Amino acid sequence: MMDNKMIVEGSLQSVEGGFSFLGRLPYYRGLGLSMIEDIQVTVDGAVQPREAVRFAVRGQTYTLDEMETVYDNRWNFGEKATIIVLNGGLTPGAHAITFAVRYRVSYLPFVPTTKDTKELALAA
């Protein structure tokens, strides 16, 4: 699997109200956004609230609840999406980021969750 390539190295940035990083879907076919059941971000051991997470791809930004009804957009294999967390921001320096994605695949009898953890540095 491509789990260890989900988080794009060197992509951690400050954004207004929080931080962002680039993430890839490790599923080889890509998926419609409505098939992404959940995205969980953990920073330095603290799980970030679901309602604080945003997903952006090709100029469109969605809450996780909005993604449940997006049938006309996809997240392609290898495509870099921007994962935004509106948690007030991070201090400069190194942070352990865990990025987990739970998604539906029609032919699987279970709902897979894939995750990656990397230490990313936020510039001052």
N, CA, C and O of each residue as an XYZ file, in Angstrom:
496
protein
N       0.836     -1.188      0.000
C       0.000      0.000      0.000
C       0.880      1.250      0.000
O       2.100      1.185      0.149
N       0.226      2.357     -0.168
C       0.922      3.639     -0.237
C       0.702      4.465      1.025
O       0.817      5.690      0.994
N       0.388      3.804      2.126
C       0.084      4.521      3.369
C       1.195      5.490      3.768
O       0.923      6.595      4.236
N       2.440      5.072      3.584
C       3.552      5.916      4.027
C       3.794      7.117      3.124
O       4.718      7.893      3.368
N       2.988      7.283      2.095
C       3.101      8.428      1.185
C       1.897      9.367      1.293
O       1.759     10.286      0.486
N       1.027      9.146      2.283
C      -0.182      9.958      2.405
C       0.121     11.414      2.741
O      -0.463     12.318      2.145
N       1.018     11.649      3.677
C       1.373     13.020      4.066
C       2.544     13.475      3.200
O       3.558     12.784      3.095
N       2.395     14.631      2.589
C       3.450     15.182      1.746
C       4.467     15.897      2.636
O       4.135     16.847      3.345
N       5.702     15.424      2.584
C       6.786     16.000      3.390
C       6.941     17.485      3.086
O       6.809     17.902      1.935
N       7.220     18.284      4.114
C       7.498     19.697      3.935
C       6.297     20.556      3.592
O       6.465     21.697      3.163
N       5.074     20.032      3.773
C       3.886     20.782      3.340
C       3.133     21.487      4.466
O       2.108     22.118      4.206
N       3.608     21.398      5.705
C       2.908     22.028      6.825
C       3.008     23.547      6.732
O       4.099     24.099      6.587
N       1.852     24.222      6.818
C       1.795     25.678      6.721
C       0.789     26.236      7.715
O      -0.159     25.557      8.110
N       1.007     27.471      8.109
C       0.000     28.200      8.885
C      -1.023     28.768      7.916
O      -0.671     29.239      6.834
N      -2.283     28.722      8.305
C      -3.363     29.377      7.562
C      -4.172     30.172      8.574
O      -4.034     29.971      9.781
N      -4.998     31.057      8.095
C      -5.812     31.854      9.006
C      -6.701     30.940      9.841
O      -7.539     30.218      9.301
N      -6.517     30.973     11.149
C      -7.320     30.169     12.060
C      -6.809     28.762     12.306
O      -7.437     28.006     13.047
N      -5.669     28.384     11.695
C      -5.185     27.028     11.915
C      -3.944     26.691     11.113
O      -3.023     27.500     10.998
N      -3.930     25.482     10.555
C      -2.786     25.019      9.776
C      -3.293     24.128      8.650
O      -4.450     23.708      8.643
N      -2.408     23.849      7.704
C      -2.749     22.941      6.611
C      -1.531     22.107      6.242
O      -0.395     22.445      6.574
N      -1.799     21.013      5.549
C      -0.757     20.183      4.960
C      -1.355     19.495      3.742
O      -2.573     19.481      3.564
N      -0.506     18.933      2.918
C      -0.974     18.218      1.731
C      -1.064     16.733      2.033
O      -0.184     16.157      2.672
N      -2.149     16.121      1.559
C      -2.358     14.689      1.768
C      -2.766     13.995      0.483
O      -3.402     14.590     -0.387
N      -2.390     12.726      0.377
C      -2.744     11.908     -0.781
C      -3.630     10.739     -0.339
O      -3.490     10.217      0.767
N      -4.539     10.347     -1.225
C      -5.360      9.157     -1.007
C      -4.555      7.946     -1.464
O      -4.078      7.938     -2.599
N      -4.383      6.921     -0.627
C      -3.569      5.779     -1.032
C      -4.331      4.726     -1.832
O      -3.732      3.741     -2.265
N      -5.626      4.905     -2.040
C      -6.407      3.915     -2.781
C      -6.145      4.064     -4.276
O      -6.282      5.162     -4.814
N      -5.772      2.991     -4.953
C      -5.243      3.034     -6.310
C      -6.222      3.473     -7.390
O      -5.797      3.772     -8.505
N      -7.508      3.520     -7.100
C      -8.484      3.927     -8.111
C      -8.989      5.353     -7.927
O      -9.648      5.888     -8.819
N      -8.700      5.969     -6.811
C      -9.314      7.245     -6.501
C     -10.764      7.011     -6.098
O     -11.300      5.924     -6.310
N     -11.391      8.010     -5.526
C     -12.766      7.865     -5.038
C     -13.539      9.157     -5.230
O     -12.971     10.249     -5.227
N     -14.861      9.010     -5.398
C     -15.744     10.162     -5.312
C     -15.715     10.678     -3.881
O     -15.566      9.893     -2.946
N     -15.853     11.980     -3.699
C     -15.737     12.551     -2.353
C     -16.796     12.010     -1.399
O     -16.550     11.932     -0.195
N     -17.968     11.633     -1.909
C     -19.007     11.096     -1.027
C     -18.619      9.742     -0.438
O     -19.258      9.275      0.505
N     -17.591      9.112     -0.975
C     -17.144      7.814     -0.474
C     -16.081      7.936      0.622
O     -15.658      6.934      1.199
N     -15.658      9.160      0.901
C     -14.737      9.398      2.018
C     -15.595      9.525      3.270
O     -16.326     10.502      3.427
N     -15.509      8.547      4.155
C     -16.358      8.539      5.348
C     -15.843      9.449      6.452
O     -16.627     10.061      7.176
N     -14.522      9.536      6.581
C     -13.975     10.377      7.642
C     -12.519     10.666      7.354
O     -11.816      9.870      6.732
N     -12.086     11.815      7.817
C     -10.672     12.199      7.828
C     -10.371     12.617      9.253
O     -11.046     13.478      9.817
N      -9.353     12.000      9.830
C      -8.981     12.339     11.200
C      -7.544     12.831     11.207
O      -6.653     12.214     10.622
N      -7.339     13.950     11.879
C      -6.003     14.526     12.012
C      -5.659     14.565     13.496
O      -6.441     15.036     14.321
N      -4.476     14.061     13.813
C      -3.958     14.093     15.174
C      -2.661     14.885     15.161
O      -1.799     14.658     14.312
N      -2.522     15.815     16.099
C      -1.316     16.639     16.187
C      -0.708     16.444     17.568
O      -1.341     16.726     18.586
N       0.525     15.960     17.590
C       1.248     15.755     18.846
C       0.399     14.963     19.844
O       0.392     15.264     21.037
N      -0.317     13.949     19.345
C      -1.114     13.066     20.185
C      -2.533     13.529     20.457
O      -3.306     12.788     21.064
N      -2.902     14.733     20.029
C      -4.245     15.266     20.280
C      -5.088     15.175     19.009
O      -4.755     15.779     17.990
N      -6.187     14.411     19.080
C      -7.100     14.287     17.945
C      -7.824     15.615     17.761
O      -8.371     16.174     18.712
N      -7.822     16.108     16.540
C      -8.489     17.370     16.225
C      -9.983     17.106     15.979
O     -10.335     16.071     15.413
N     -10.855     18.014     16.391
C     -12.290     17.797     16.210
C     -12.666     17.690     14.733
O     -12.144     18.430     13.899
N     -13.566     16.774     14.418
C     -14.035     16.558     13.040
C     -14.533     17.865     12.423
O     -14.260     18.147     11.257
N     -15.263     18.661     13.206
C     -15.838     19.898     12.661
C     -14.787     20.960     12.344
O     -15.096     21.958     11.693
N     -13.542     20.757     12.799
C     -12.462     21.698     12.499
C     -11.721     21.351     11.212
O     -10.918     22.151     10.731
N     -11.977     20.171     10.648
C     -11.239     19.688      9.476
C     -11.944     20.114      8.192
O     -13.163     19.999      8.066
N     -11.150     20.608      7.245
C     -11.627     20.958      5.905
C     -10.789     20.200      4.883
O      -9.629     19.870      5.130
N     -11.398     19.931      3.732
C     -10.745     19.213      2.641
C     -10.848     20.077      1.396
O     -11.943     20.511      1.038
N      -9.726     20.336      0.728
C      -9.730     21.167     -0.477
C      -9.011     20.448     -1.613
O      -7.904     19.934     -1.451
N      -9.681     20.427     -2.772
C      -9.087     19.834     -3.963
C      -9.582     20.609     -5.181
O     -10.768     20.917     -5.296
N      -8.649     20.921     -6.096
C      -8.966     21.623     -7.339
C      -9.824     22.872     -7.127
O     -10.785     23.100     -7.861
N      -9.473     23.682     -6.119
C     -10.140     24.952     -5.899
C     -11.451     24.894     -5.128
O     -12.077     25.934     -4.925
N     -11.885     23.726     -4.695
C     -13.112     23.576     -3.916
C     -12.760     23.131     -2.500
O     -11.944     22.227     -2.319
N     -13.370     23.759     -1.497
C     -13.127     23.410     -0.097
C     -14.429     22.933      0.518
O     -15.482     23.535      0.305
N     -14.356     21.838      1.291
C     -15.539     21.209      1.883
C     -15.300     20.907      3.357
O     -14.174     20.630      3.769
N     -16.372     20.962      4.149
C     -16.332     20.354      5.474
C     -16.478     18.853      5.257
O     -16.840     18.416      4.164
N     -16.202     18.072      6.278
C     -16.366     16.616      6.127
C     -17.838     16.249      5.965
O     -18.162     15.309      5.239
N     -18.725     16.972      6.623
C     -20.160     16.720      6.448
C     -20.597     17.036      5.022
O     -21.386     16.289      4.444
N     -20.102     18.120      4.449
C     -20.449     18.460      3.063
C     -19.965     17.398      2.083
O     -20.640     17.117      1.093
N     -18.811     16.809      2.348
C     -18.266     15.800      1.433
C     -19.196     14.602      1.274
O     -19.176     13.943      0.234
N     -20.002     14.315      2.277
C     -20.906     13.162      2.214
C     -21.883     13.240      1.046
O     -22.386     12.212      0.594
N     -22.156     14.443      0.555
C     -23.118     14.599     -0.540
C     -22.483     15.163     -1.811
O     -23.198     15.655     -2.684
N     -21.171     15.102     -1.929
C     -20.486     15.580     -3.137
C     -20.319     14.392     -4.089
O     -19.469     13.524     -3.889
N     -21.155     14.383     -5.126
C     -21.149     13.275     -6.092
C     -20.472     13.646     -7.403
O     -20.287     12.790     -8.267
N     -20.100     14.917     -7.562
C     -19.535     15.370     -8.835
C     -18.066     15.791     -8.715
O     -17.570     16.549     -9.549
N     -17.382     15.312     -7.702
C     -15.962     15.618     -7.538
C     -15.282     14.383     -6.960
O     -15.907     13.592     -6.253
N     -14.014     14.227     -7.262
C     -13.270     13.050     -6.822
C     -11.940     13.455     -6.198
O     -11.480     14.592     -6.303
N     -11.349     12.458     -5.543
C      -9.975     12.565     -5.050
C      -9.233     11.440     -5.744
O      -9.418     10.269     -5.412
N      -8.398     11.789     -6.702
C      -7.714     10.801     -7.518
C      -6.471     10.257     -6.820
O      -5.873     10.922     -5.974
N      -6.101      9.051     -7.187
C      -4.901      8.430     -6.635
C      -3.696      9.337     -6.893
O      -3.478      9.784     -8.019
N      -2.929      9.601     -5.855
C      -1.728     10.413     -5.975
C      -1.962     11.910     -5.979
O      -1.016     12.685     -5.842
N      -3.214     12.328     -6.133
C      -3.525     13.757     -6.155
C      -3.328     14.355     -4.761
O      -3.727     13.771     -3.754
N      -2.708     15.524     -4.730
C      -2.459     16.204     -3.461
C      -3.652     17.084     -3.119
O      -3.949     18.046     -3.828
N      -4.327     16.753     -2.039
C      -5.415     17.573     -1.520
C      -4.869     18.363     -0.340
O      -3.922     17.934      0.319
N      -5.465     19.508     -0.078
C      -5.069     20.306      1.079
C      -5.982     19.963      2.238
O      -7.203     20.080      2.137
N      -5.387     19.540      3.333
C      -6.120     19.233      4.557
C      -5.917     20.430      5.486
O      -4.790     20.771      5.845
N      -7.021     21.055      5.867
C      -6.985     22.264      6.684
C      -7.600     21.938      8.043
O      -8.651     21.302      8.121
N      -6.944     22.374      9.100
C      -7.479     22.191     10.452
C      -7.582     23.564     11.103
O      -6.577     24.248     11.299
N      -8.803     23.956     11.432
C      -9.060     25.267     12.040
C      -9.102     25.108     13.555
O     -10.167     25.049     14.170
N      -7.911     25.040     14.130
C      -7.775     24.815     15.575
C      -7.111     25.979     16.292
O      -6.733     25.852     17.457
N      -6.965     27.102     15.621
C      -6.300     28.245     16.222
C      -4.832     28.349     15.861
O      -4.204     29.377     16.116
N      -4.270     27.294     15.265
C      -2.891     27.336     14.799
C      -1.931     26.531     15.653
O      -2.270     26.057     16.737
N      -0.729     26.393     15.132
C       0.342     25.640     15.788
C       1.520     26.565     16.055
O       1.705     27.565     15.361
N       2.305     26.231     17.050
C       3.535     26.970     17.311
C       4.587     26.554     16.283
O       4.549     25.429     15.785
N       5.518     27.442     15.964
C       6.597     27.063     15.050
C       7.392     25.883     15.618
O       7.501     25.714     16.833
N       7.934     25.083     14.721
C       8.744     23.940     15.116
C       8.164     22.642     14.615
O       7.267     22.627     13.772
N       8.691     21.542     15.146
C       8.312     20.203     14.697
C       7.029     19.732     15.389
O       6.820     19.971     16.579
N       6.180     19.057     14.614
C       4.933     18.498     15.129
C       4.715     17.120     14.516
O       4.946     16.914     13.324
N       4.270     16.183     15.343
C       3.915     14.843     14.850
C       2.479     14.906     14.334
O       1.544     15.139     15.100
N       2.316     14.695     13.033
C       1.003     14.763     12.388
C       0.608     13.353     11.968
O       1.364     12.664     11.284
N      -0.586     12.931     12.386
C      -1.157     11.669     11.905
C      -2.385     12.020     11.087
O      -3.236     12.800     11.514
N      -2.461     11.432      9.909
C      -3.527     11.682      8.937
C      -4.160     10.328      8.629
O      -3.505      9.441      8.083
N      -5.434     10.173      8.981
C      -6.144      8.905      8.763
C      -7.369      9.160      7.901
O      -8.095     10.132      8.111
N      -7.597      8.283      6.930
C      -8.739      8.388      6.024
C      -9.515      7.079      6.050
O      -8.956      6.007      5.817
N     -10.817      7.180      6.338
C     -11.719      6.017      6.272
C     -12.602      6.201      5.044
O     -13.198      7.261      4.855
N     -12.684      5.161      4.204
C     -13.413      5.289      2.946
C     -14.142      3.995      2.588
O     -13.788      2.909      3.048
N     -15.179      4.147      1.747
C     -15.982      3.008      1.293
C     -15.528      2.567     -0.088
O     -15.297      3.383     -0.980
N     -15.407      1.266     -0.239
C     -15.121      0.669     -1.535
C     -16.173     -0.419     -1.739
O     -16.317     -1.306     -0.897
N     -16.901     -0.358     -2.843
C     -18.085     -1.201     -3.028
C     -17.803     -2.695     -2.917
O     -18.663     -3.428     -2.429
N     -16.661     -3.170     -3.338
C     -16.406     -4.605     -3.350
C     -15.712     -5.126     -2.084
O     -15.428     -6.320     -1.989
N     -15.438     -4.256     -1.124
C     -14.811     -4.708      0.115
C     -15.875     -4.941      1.193
O     -16.790     -4.131      1.342
N     -15.763     -6.024      1.932
C     -16.757     -6.308      2.980
C     -16.477     -5.557      4.293
O     -17.106     -5.840      5.313
N     -15.560     -4.626      4.270
C     -15.220     -3.830      5.450
C     -14.915     -2.407      4.976
O     -14.734     -2.166      3.783
N     -14.861     -1.479      5.917
C     -14.531     -0.077      5.599
C     -13.089      0.165      6.018
O     -12.797      0.255      7.211
N     -12.180      0.273      5.043
C     -10.769      0.440      5.411
C     -10.461      1.837      5.937
O     -11.076      2.826      5.539
N      -9.492      1.884      6.839
C      -8.923      3.147      7.301
C      -7.422      3.049      7.074
O      -6.773      2.110      7.536
N      -6.885      4.014      6.367
C      -5.444      4.054      6.163
C      -4.905      5.285      6.874
O      -5.594      6.299      6.988
N      -3.670      5.190      7.352
C      -3.106      6.349      8.049
C      -1.611      6.412      7.873
O      -0.941      5.426      7.570
N      -1.118      7.616      8.078
C       0.307      7.907      7.962
C       0.642      8.896      9.082
O      -0.166      9.762      9.418
N       1.823      8.759      9.647
C       2.307      9.702     10.649
C       3.677     10.198     10.215
O       4.552      9.413      9.848
N       3.845     11.493     10.262
C       5.138     12.087      9.938
C       5.390     13.257     10.877
O       4.460     13.872     11.398
N       6.663     13.545     11.077
C       7.025     14.753     11.803
C       7.252     15.843     10.759
O       8.116     15.733      9.888
N       6.445     16.902     10.877
C       6.553     18.025      9.942
C       6.937     19.270     10.724
O       6.548     19.440     11.879
N       7.700     20.131     10.083
C       8.156     21.366     10.736
C       7.361     22.549     10.221
O       7.136     22.687      9.018
N       6.940     23.398     11.138
C       6.272     24.638     10.792
C       7.269     25.768     10.954
O       7.812     25.981     12.038
N       7.508     26.492      9.866
C       8.480     27.585      9.909
C       7.956     28.739     10.757
O       6.751     28.960     10.871
N       8.894     29.460     11.343
C       8.536     30.619     12.187
C       8.062     31.780     11.355
O       7.722     32.831     11.899
